[in-house]
Amino acid sequence: MQTTSRATRICMLEDLNPGLKAVLKAHVARYQLDAGESDIIMCCETTSIRQKNRWFGATKDITYSAATMTPKWLVWTDHTAHRIAPAGSAQIKYINVQDYETTAMYIIAVGHGLNVTGRDADRNKTGMTFIVLGPDPDGRKFHQVLDEAIKKAVSQ
């Protein structure tokens, strides 16, 4: 059996896990996103600990995830001990965000975070990604601020 616990913390970009920070910065530079550090509305880091109980003892897998938002862009990435995922990004004006807990999948696989649908900056097609957030106040705050940023971007 396995259980996953998640905790999100709101932080400054410079306080992120160094691997996450490097991937986010490289992505912003590569795609020339006007997502400068001074434009960041909010940044968060989520730590997910998946505990696996096995016949011969328990193991832990730790994943670090980060998401940042500016008035125009949402940028995200994940980092495990085994790999660093490439960052993704989408224009806030063109995304749809759904709380994972409101989806049918939540019944099958309990988790916390956001399903984000929209066009990625590095692809010319629409897709969906999962932004990992904890069920804690900082995770809920990031979701709330993202919803407000979307409303503001759409109205302009």
Secondary structure, 3 states (H helix, E strand, C coil): CEEEEEEEEECCHHHCCHHHHHHHHHHHHHCCCCCCHHHCCEEEEEEEEEEEEECCEEEEEEEEEEEEECCCEEEEEEEECCCECCCEEEEHHHCEEEEHHHCCHHHHCCCCEEEEEEEECCCCCEEEEEEECCCCHHHHHHHHHHHHHHHHHHHC
